[in-house]
Amino acid sequence: MKKIIITLAIGLSTLCSFAGEGTVSSKVLDAFKTEFGSAKEVAWTEGSNFYKASFIFNDQHVSAFYSAEGELMAVTRYISSLDLPISLQADLKKGYNQYWISDLFEMSNNDTTSYYITLENADTKIILKATAGEKWSVYRKSTKA
């Protein structure tokens, strides 16, 4: 399930179908309203085993992933590289200064916070992951065509 959320958050969420509030189960809606009662501009999408709410919360763009039973599986938000822990910023400067950042988000679930960053140069695209203050590790690497 965690792998599904990560993959979706990295960019495959466009495969989900749109789900209006009317098609989202009452368990999911109740859980969402309890957790994010002051959310604005909520848009729902539905996957095969989850619901995704994209919304604005405390002036930030946030996504929350729920199981069909209303269990909050993960929360993601886009962040700036300046919002990363200092050690992760330093690792990027040391090892990846020839790349630019094309995507960066933070994912929280089960009291763990992970960071995913997509780095690119003319030839390569790399997705790195860091969890709970650990160093970056390569999550996925591909060569551009």
Beta strands, then each sheet from edge to edge (+ up, - down):
strand 1: 17-18
strand 2: 40-46
strand 3: 50-57
strand 4: 60-67
strand 5: 72-78
strand 6: 100-109
strand 7: 112-120
strand 8: 124-131
strand 9: 137-143
sheet 1: 1+ 2- 3+ 4- 5+ 6- 7+ 8- 9+
end
